[in-house]
Every structure is written in structure tokens, then in C-alpha cells.
């Protein structure tokens, strides 16, 4: 289809999304990328954050990814992530609890491996909370 590209978002548990979209925004390690049809092929790592799929001029779907791999082909984008959730499925209470537990784990970590794991969990919780806040603010407009 002219002016569209196929987006697939796949987590360890399921294929979360597979649809033709106009544009994709994703949290690549080097910064957010905007992907349009006929984009140059690219494979890069993702950091925790939100993926936005612009389905049409007036419709955008938002997803949280815990990180992963982004593969771009001229007419297809694939996102592979351990954890991927629809924006509306994010749970603020659970994200706040995960953030608190990760902060406690960082304070009490006995070695570098524990500290790195706690830091990763803290980054994921913070990314979820940022997306929840962004979605709440969007709903108020």
C-alpha cells in the first residue's frame, strides 16, 4: 500500500500488534527515531520507552517496550521486546511499586550484577511512569 508500512510488535509472550501504519516513532539507543515508508534498512537496539504507531492522521496507538531490537526494512518495521504492552494496559500502581523495589535493591545491592539488574528495572519502571503521565496529560486536552 502506497504511503504505508507494516509494523509488527512482538513480545516474549505474544504478537501484540501487526498493522499497516503511516509512521512509527521508537526509542532507539541513539535517540528517538521516526520511521516512514521507504526508510533505509537499519537494525538497532531499543531502550525502555514508548513506541508510537501513527495509523492515520488522527489515530495514534502507543505501546511500552522494555527495550529490545528494532529492524527497519523499506516497507516493514519489526520490534522484538521481552516486554511490550499497549499504553492503556500500563498499571501505574504496579509501575510505582516496581520503581520502589528497584530503588531499594540498588541501595542494598551486594555486587555489581545486582546493582546493574536493579538499575535496569528502575529504568523500565521510570519509562512506564513517563508514558503513563504522557497518556494522562494527553487525555486532559
Residue frames as qw, qx, qy, qz and C-alpha x, y, z in Angstrom:
[[0.000, 0.890, 0.457, 0.000, 0.00, 0.00, 0.00],
 [0.405, 0.527, -0.028, 0.747, 1.47, 3.39, -1.03],
 [0.158, -0.644, 0.180, -0.726, 2.35, 5.68, 1.87],
 [0.798, -0.490, 0.141, -0.321, 2.13, 2.90, 4.48],
 [0.345, 0.431, -0.820, 0.153, 4.45, 0.41, 6.09],
 [0.808, -0.339, -0.454, -0.160, 3.75, -2.71, 8.10],
 [0.129, -0.594, 0.586, -0.536, 4.53, -2.54, 11.83],
 [0.829, -0.233, -0.506, -0.055, 4.89, -5.69, 13.91],
 [0.207, -0.622, 0.543, -0.525, 5.46, -5.52, 17.67],
 [0.853, -0.089, -0.510, -0.063, 6.32, -8.87, 19.22],
 [0.387, -0.674, 0.503, -0.377, 6.99, -9.62, 22.90],
 [0.000, 0.286, -0.953, 0.101, 8.24, -12.83, 24.50],
 [0.402, 0.202, 0.779, -0.436, 4.59, -13.76, 25.15],
 [0.492, 0.619, 0.606, -0.087, 2.70, -12.69, 22.02],
 [0.268, 0.293, 0.374, 0.838, 2.46, -10.74, 18.81],
 [0.036, -0.521, -0.491, 0.698, 0.99, -7.53, 20.21],
 [0.337, 0.750, 0.088, -0.562, 0.43, -5.53, 17.04],
 [0.416, -0.004, 0.697, 0.584, 0.52, -6.14, 13.29],
 [0.319, 0.808, 0.456, -0.191, -0.95, -3.44, 11.08],
 [0.472, 0.493, 0.236, 0.691, -0.28, -1.03, 8.22],
 [0.284, -0.800, -0.250, 0.466, 0.74, 2.40, 9.59],
 [0.390, 0.900, 0.034, 0.192, 1.84, 5.76, 8.17],
 [0.242, 0.702, -0.482, 0.465, 4.75, 6.34, 10.57],
 [0.830, -0.397, -0.355, 0.167, 6.47, 4.79, 13.60],
 [0.024, -0.806, 0.399, -0.437, 8.34, 6.52, 16.44],
 [0.920, -0.224, -0.299, 0.116, 10.63, 4.34, 18.57],
 [0.388, -0.880, 0.272, -0.024, 13.16, 4.82, 21.42],
 [0.845, 0.361, -0.269, 0.288, 16.39, 3.71, 19.74],
 [0.727, -0.418, -0.171, 0.517, 19.55, 3.71, 21.88],
 [0.420, 0.072, 0.114, 0.897, 20.93, 6.71, 19.99],
 [0.199, 0.225, 0.169, -0.939, 17.68, 8.66, 20.45],
 [0.588, 0.450, 0.553, -0.382, 14.12, 8.56, 19.20],
 [0.142, -0.099, 0.704, 0.689, 13.73, 7.61, 15.56],
 [0.586, 0.461, 0.242, -0.620, 10.87, 8.45, 13.22],
 [0.320, -0.078, 0.862, 0.386, 10.30, 5.84, 10.52],
 [0.571, 0.491, 0.043, -0.657, 8.37, 6.46, 7.31],
 [0.899, 0.324, 0.295, 0.009, 7.77, 4.21, 4.29],
 [0.722, 0.612, -0.112, 0.303, 10.88, 3.56, 2.16],
 [0.405, -0.852, 0.332, -0.027, 13.18, 4.15, 5.16],
 [0.398, 0.590, -0.699, 0.074, 16.77, 2.99, 4.80],
 [0.873, -0.213, -0.439, 0.001, 17.24, -0.51, 6.27],
 [0.021, -0.613, 0.540, -0.577, 18.56, -0.46, 9.85],
 [0.767, -0.373, -0.519, 0.050, 18.90, -2.75, 12.85],
 [0.087, 0.518, -0.437, 0.730, 19.43, -1.13, 16.25],
 [0.325, -0.287, -0.808, 0.399, 18.81, -1.72, 19.93],
 [0.298, -0.709, -0.296, -0.566, 15.89, -0.10, 21.73],
 [0.110, 0.122, -0.653, 0.740, 15.92, 1.37, 25.20],
 [0.033, -0.527, -0.809, 0.258, 12.88, 1.22, 27.51],
 [0.106, 0.274, 0.010, -0.956, 10.23, 3.69, 26.39],
 [0.569, 0.496, 0.491, -0.435, 7.22, 4.25, 24.21],
 [0.229, 0.055, 0.733, 0.638, 6.59, 3.26, 20.62],
 [0.406, 0.520, 0.291, -0.693, 4.00, 5.32, 18.76],
 [0.333, 0.210, 0.799, 0.454, 2.28, 3.96, 15.68],
 [0.302, 0.406, 0.018, -0.862, 0.63, 6.65, 13.56],
 [0.458, 0.303, 0.833, 0.073, -2.14, 4.66, 11.92],
 [0.270, 0.722, 0.464, 0.436, -3.73, 7.69, 10.26],
 [0.144, 0.546, -0.078, 0.821, -3.60, 11.48, 10.56],
 [0.480, -0.552, 0.095, -0.675, -5.97, 11.33, 13.55],
 [0.933, -0.318, -0.036, -0.166, -5.16, 7.91, 15.09],
 [0.272, 0.601, -0.694, 0.290, -2.05, 7.02, 17.09],
 [0.903, -0.366, -0.215, -0.066, -1.57, 3.85, 19.14],
 [0.016, -0.761, 0.559, -0.327, 1.03, 3.90, 21.92],
 [0.940, -0.125, -0.313, 0.058, 2.96, 0.93, 23.34],
 [0.382, -0.794, 0.469, -0.064, 5.54, 0.47, 26.10],
 [0.890, 0.265, -0.343, 0.139, 8.63, -1.64, 25.31],
 [0.718, -0.666, 0.121, 0.161, 11.22, -2.73, 27.86],
 [0.152, -0.651, 0.621, 0.409, 13.97, -2.43, 25.25],
 [0.822, 0.254, 0.510, -0.004, 14.81, -4.90, 22.52],
 [0.388, -0.114, 0.592, 0.697, 15.63, -4.85, 18.83],
 [0.451, 0.707, 0.170, -0.517, 14.27, -2.61, 16.07],
 [0.465, -0.001, 0.687, 0.558, 14.57, -3.83, 12.48],
 [0.376, 0.691, 0.096, -0.610, 13.66, -1.45, 9.68],
 [0.460, 0.168, 0.703, 0.516, 13.12, -2.53, 6.08],
 [0.002, -0.076, -0.302, -0.950, 11.82, -0.15, 3.38],
 [0.507, -0.299, -0.355, -0.726, 8.17, -1.22, 3.90],
 [0.793, -0.404, -0.448, -0.081, 8.25, -3.09, 7.21],
 [0.063, -0.613, 0.539, -0.574, 9.25, -2.37, 10.81],
 [0.802, -0.274, -0.531, -0.013, 9.67, -5.17, 13.36],
 [0.200, -0.650, 0.476, -0.557, 10.09, -4.58, 17.08],
 [0.782, -0.148, -0.600, 0.084, 11.18, -7.50, 19.25],
 [0.158, -0.586, 0.424, -0.672, 11.00, -6.86, 23.00],
 [0.199, -0.045, -0.920, 0.334, 10.98, -9.02, 26.12],
 [0.050, 0.574, 0.679, -0.456, 8.05, -6.95, 27.40],
 [0.043, -0.145, -0.362, -0.920, 5.65, -4.96, 25.25],
 [0.059, 0.526, 0.754, -0.390, 2.33, -3.54, 26.46],
 [0.081, 0.695, 0.453, 0.552, -0.40, -1.40, 24.95],
 [0.068, 0.358, -0.254, 0.896, -0.41, 2.06, 26.51],
 [0.597, -0.420, -0.068, -0.680, -3.86, 1.51, 28.02],
 [0.892, -0.209, -0.401, -0.001, -2.67, -1.73, 29.69],
 [0.378, 0.356, -0.520, 0.678, 0.00, 0.00, 31.80],
 [0.598, -0.658, -0.458, -0.003, -0.67, -0.16, 35.54],
 [0.066, 0.799, -0.255, 0.541, 0.51, 2.92, 37.45],
 [0.701, -0.615, 0.261, -0.249, 0.40, 1.24, 40.87],
 [0.967, -0.018, 0.128, 0.217, 2.47, -1.70, 39.63],
 [0.579, 0.612, -0.105, 0.529, 4.99, 0.63, 37.96],
 [0.226, -0.809, 0.269, -0.470, 5.34, 2.71, 41.15],
 [0.862, -0.430, 0.255, -0.083, 5.87, -0.46, 43.21],
 [0.896, 0.256, 0.045, 0.360, 8.46, -1.75, 40.71],
 [0.280, 0.772, -0.194, 0.537, 10.26, 1.61, 40.91],
 [0.514, -0.724, 0.301, -0.348, 10.30, 1.48, 44.73],
 [0.957, -0.190, 0.205, 0.075, 11.57, -2.13, 44.78],
 [0.752, 0.480, -0.040, 0.449, 14.30, -1.31, 42.25],
 [0.008, 0.824, -0.268, 0.500, 15.43, 1.71, 44.30],
 [0.739, -0.563, 0.312, -0.199, 15.58, -0.47, 47.43],
 [0.963, 0.092, 0.128, 0.218, 17.52, -3.14, 45.52],
 [0.506, 0.695, -0.171, 0.481, 20.04, -0.54, 44.31],
 [0.299, -0.787, 0.341, -0.418, 20.64, 0.67, 47.88],
 [0.762, -0.412, 0.465, -0.183, 21.07, -2.88, 49.18],
 [0.877, 0.432, -0.212, -0.019, 22.87, -4.48, 46.24],
 [0.754, -0.543, 0.311, 0.199, 25.83, -6.57, 47.33],
 [0.572, -0.166, 0.544, 0.592, 27.60, -6.66, 43.98],
 [0.079, 0.345, -0.364, -0.861, 27.80, -5.06, 40.54],
 [0.117, -0.197, -0.877, -0.421, 25.48, -7.65, 38.96],
 [0.107, -0.621, -0.727, 0.272, 22.70, -6.92, 41.48],
 [0.041, -0.601, -0.084, 0.794, 23.20, -3.17, 41.04],
 [0.065, 0.166, -0.611, -0.771, 23.05, -3.44, 37.23],
 [0.127, -0.396, -0.886, -0.203, 19.85, -5.52, 37.40],
 [0.109, -0.675, -0.540, 0.491, 18.26, -3.04, 39.82],
 [0.018, -0.467, 0.183, 0.865, 19.28, -0.12, 37.59],
 [0.089, -0.074, -0.781, -0.613, 17.73, -1.82, 34.55],
 [0.153, -0.558, -0.815, 0.043, 14.49, -2.43, 36.47],
 [0.106, -0.638, -0.284, 0.708, 14.47, 1.19, 37.66],
 [0.022, 0.266, -0.445, -0.855, 14.89, 2.46, 34.07],
 [0.139, -0.292, -0.855, -0.405, 11.99, 0.28, 32.92],
 [0.160, -0.652, -0.670, 0.318, 9.70, 1.45, 35.75],
 [0.083, -0.551, -0.025, 0.830, 10.62, 5.09, 35.07],
 [0.057, 0.057, -0.642, -0.762, 9.88, 4.67, 31.34],
 [0.157, -0.488, -0.846, -0.149, 6.47, 3.16, 32.14],
 [0.163, -0.681, -0.470, 0.537, 5.65, 6.01, 34.53],
 [0.049, -0.367, 0.255, 0.893, 6.69, 8.64, 31.94],
 [0.130, -0.166, -0.766, -0.607, 4.39, 7.04, 29.37],
 [0.187, -0.597, -0.766, 0.148, 1.51, 6.80, 31.87],
 [0.126, -0.614, -0.212, 0.750, 1.94, 10.51, 32.68],
 [0.006, 0.195, -0.495, -0.846, 2.14, 11.42, 28.98],
 [0.158, -0.342, -0.842, -0.385, -1.04, 9.47, 28.22],
 [0.179, -0.653, -0.623, 0.392, -2.89, 11.04, 31.18],
 [0.079, -0.523, 0.022, 0.849, -1.89, 14.56, 30.11],
 [0.042, -0.009, -0.684, -0.728, -2.97, 13.84, 26.54],
 [0.159, -0.500, -0.845, -0.103, -6.41, 12.79, 27.79],
 [0.156, -0.634, -0.432, 0.622, -6.87, 16.12, 29.62],
 [0.083, -0.222, 0.312, 0.920, -6.55, 18.24, 26.48]]
